[in-house]
Amino acid sequence: MILDGTCGCGVLTLHLETARTPAEMPVRMCGCTFCVARRPRYTSDPAGHLTIEIADDAQVERYRFGLRLADFLICKRCDRFVAAVDSGRAVVNLDVLARAAEFTAPPLTLTIYDTEDVAARTARRAANWMPVTLG
């Protein structure tokens, strides 16, 4: 199954390949200041793959904060946050996916990762985030 998505204007296009249905995918929420302000719901499939196509790299902001390990990809034109990418792995803001309404799993408790060090954060992402290709 391929779940497609895009920022509002098409600068960033996503293709999430997974064997799972949206209803089977996890839904997570983060309690950091970036996420509390934007309220994304996240999903990923470590056995799947995410492809992010960039139509105009000059229109993509790669925002980093905290431990500065991940690039949070935001379209400069429409201000949509689509995914976070770290070391060849990613998590997607499921609300940019065309089938977002089909993600019916209740979000896990709002989690704050501020106490993680680099090793813990890297290990968590390696276990839970999915491989990504940027193009």
Beta strands, then each sheet from edge to edge (+ up, - down):
strand 1: 2-6
strand 2: 12-17
strand 3: 42-43
strand 4: 49-54
strand 5: 60-63
strand 6: 71-75
strand 7: 81-86
strand 8: 89-93
strand 9: 130-134
sheet 1: 1+ 2- 4+ 9+ 8- 3+
sheet 2: 1+ 2- 4+ 9+ 8- 7+ 6- 5+
end
